[in-house]
Amino acid sequence: MAKKKAPAHAGTPATVALTAAGVPFTAHAYTHDPAAASYGMEAAEVLGVAPGRVFKTLMADVDGTLAAAVVPVNGTLDLKALAHALGRKKAAMADPALAQRRTGYVLGGISPLGQRQASPTVLDESALGFDSIYVSGGRRGFDVELAPADLIALTSAMTAPIGNPGN
């Protein structure tokens, strides 16, 4: 009997966390183009989803503490707003190697879910305007769709206006 091939999302820490928590989600795998200028915008285009509904996870150093900022892919992170949301003075983008070690994910595939070491998480408040949003499922070319409330509950996230809108 032939062995069944596991789906592309099988066993990512993000999907394991979602499944263990009993949270409903939809897996969206696609063929990632290594030449894509923006992993998040690529996901929105390939999946046919409005970019404001697809969120990227960025790791930032907020006064010496690593934090996860989850913002729409068609915008940018407002570092000052992130620091303010966490009650701190300043924030800067985290060193990429540190972000990868801390989360257990590669750049372009960092998920707010199932990180190796949990970080304070802030979700841009624009997510609350959608029934479901898309975030990385833990690897390039793989997103999960879930309710913003479920993402908030699983990551103990707070919401705040931390994104600068894009186009």
C-alpha positions as CSV (number, residue, x, y, z in Angstrom):
1,M,0.0,0.0,0.0
2,A,1.4,3.4,-0.9
3,K,2.1,5.8,1.8
4,K,0.0,9.0,1.8
5,K,1.9,12.2,1.5
6,A,1.3,14.5,4.4
7,P,-0.3,17.9,3.5
8,A,2.0,20.9,3.3
9,H,0.8,22.2,6.6
10,A,1.1,19.0,8.5
11,G,2.9,19.5,11.8
12,T,3.9,23.1,11.7
13,P,4.0,24.4,15.2
14,A,1.2,26.9,14.3
15,T,-1.2,24.2,13.1
16,V,-0.3,22.0,16.0
17,A,-1.2,24.8,18.4
18,L,-4.4,25.5,16.6
19,T,-5.4,21.9,16.5
20,A,-4.5,21.3,20.2
21,A,-6.6,24.3,21.2
22,G,-9.6,23.1,19.1
23,V,-9.6,26.3,17.1
24,P,-11.2,26.1,13.7
25,F,-8.9,27.3,10.9
26,T,-8.5,26.9,7.1
27,A,-5.1,26.0,5.7
28,H,-4.0,27.8,2.5
29,A,-0.9,26.4,0.9
30,Y,0.5,27.9,-2.3
31,T,3.7,27.7,-4.3
32,H,6.0,30.4,-3.0
33,D,8.1,32.3,-5.5
34,P,11.6,32.9,-3.9
35,A,11.9,36.0,-6.1
36,A,8.8,37.6,-4.6
37,A,9.5,41.1,-3.3
38,S,7.1,40.8,-0.4
39,Y,6.1,37.4,1.1
40,G,2.8,38.9,2.5
41,M,1.8,40.6,-0.7
42,E,2.6,37.4,-2.6
43,A,0.2,35.5,-0.3
44,A,-2.6,38.1,-0.8
45,E,-2.2,38.0,-4.6
46,V,-1.9,34.2,-4.9
47,L,-4.8,33.5,-2.5
48,G,-7.0,36.2,-4.0
49,V,-7.5,38.0,-0.7
50,A,-7.5,41.7,0.0
51,P,-4.1,42.7,1.3
52,G,-5.6,44.4,4.3
53,R,-6.9,41.0,5.5
54,V,-3.6,39.2,5.3
55,F,-1.3,39.9,8.2
56,K,2.5,39.7,8.6
57,T,4.2,38.9,11.9
58,L,7.2,41.2,12.6
59,M,9.5,40.8,15.6
60,A,10.6,43.9,17.3
61,D,12.9,44.8,20.2
62,V,10.8,46.9,22.6
63,D,13.1,48.3,25.3
64,G,15.0,45.0,25.5
65,T,12.0,42.7,25.2
66,L,11.2,40.8,22.0
67,A,7.6,41.4,20.9
68,A,5.5,40.2,18.0
69,A,3.7,42.8,15.9
70,V,0.9,41.5,13.6
71,V,0.0,44.1,10.9
72,P,-1.6,44.1,7.4
73,V,0.8,43.1,4.6
74,N,0.0,46.2,2.6
75,G,1.2,48.6,5.4
76,T,4.1,49.1,7.7
77,L,4.6,48.7,11.4
78,D,4.6,51.9,13.5
79,L,7.3,51.2,15.9
80,K,6.5,54.1,18.2
81,A,2.8,53.0,18.4
82,L,4.0,49.4,19.2
83,A,6.2,50.7,22.1
84,H,3.3,52.8,23.3
85,A,0.9,49.8,23.2
86,L,3.2,47.8,25.4
87,G,3.8,50.7,27.8
88,R,7.4,51.1,26.7
89,K,9.5,54.0,25.3
90,K,11.0,52.8,22.1
91,A,11.0,49.9,19.7
92,A,13.3,48.8,16.8
93,M,13.1,45.9,14.4
94,A,14.6,42.8,16.0
95,D,17.8,41.2,14.6
96,P,16.6,38.7,12.0
97,A,18.8,35.9,13.4
98,L,17.4,36.5,16.9
99,A,13.8,36.6,15.6
100,Q,14.3,33.2,13.9
101,R,15.9,31.6,16.9
102,R,13.2,32.9,19.3
103,T,10.3,31.9,17.1
104,G,11.6,28.8,15.5
105,Y,10.5,30.0,12.1
106,V,12.3,31.4,9.1
107,L,11.9,35.0,7.9
108,G,8.9,35.2,5.6
109,G,7.3,32.3,7.5
110,I,7.1,33.6,11.1
111,S,3.7,32.9,12.5
112,P,2.3,34.5,15.6
113,L,1.1,31.0,16.6
114,G,3.3,28.2,18.0
115,Q,6.4,30.2,18.5
116,R,9.3,28.4,20.2
117,Q,9.3,31.0,22.9
118,A,6.1,33.1,23.3
119,S,6.5,36.9,23.1
120,P,4.2,39.7,24.0
121,T,1.9,40.0,20.9
122,V,0.1,43.1,19.5
123,L,-2.4,42.7,16.7
124,D,-3.3,45.8,14.7
125,E,-6.8,46.8,15.5
126,S,-7.8,46.7,11.9
127,A,-8.1,42.9,12.2
128,L,-11.2,43.3,14.3
129,G,-13.1,44.5,11.2
130,F,-12.9,41.1,9.6
131,D,-14.7,37.8,10.4
132,S,-11.4,36.0,9.5
133,I,-7.8,37.0,8.8
134,Y,-4.8,35.3,7.3
135,V,-1.5,34.8,9.1
136,S,1.6,32.7,8.3
137,G,1.1,29.1,9.0
138,G,4.7,28.6,9.9
139,R,6.5,28.4,6.5
140,R,6.8,30.4,3.3
141,G,3.9,29.5,1.0
142,F,1.5,28.6,3.8
143,D,-1.1,30.7,5.5
144,V,-3.9,29.9,8.0
145,E,-7.2,31.6,8.1
146,L,-8.8,32.1,11.5
147,A,-11.0,34.4,13.4
148,P,-9.2,37.4,14.9
149,A,-10.7,36.6,18.4
150,D,-9.1,33.1,18.2
151,L,-5.7,34.6,17.3
152,I,-6.0,37.0,20.2
153,A,-7.0,34.2,22.6
154,L,-4.2,31.8,21.5
155,T,-1.4,34.4,21.7
156,S,-2.8,36.5,24.6
157,A,-2.5,39.4,22.2
158,M,-3.6,42.9,22.8
159,T,-5.0,45.0,19.9
160,A,-3.8,48.5,19.2
161,P,-3.4,50.8,16.1
162,I,0.2,49.8,15.3
163,G,0.0,49.6,11.5
164,N,0.5,52.4,9.0
165,P,-2.0,51.8,6.3
166,G,-0.8,51.0,2.8
167,N,-2.5,51.1,-0.5
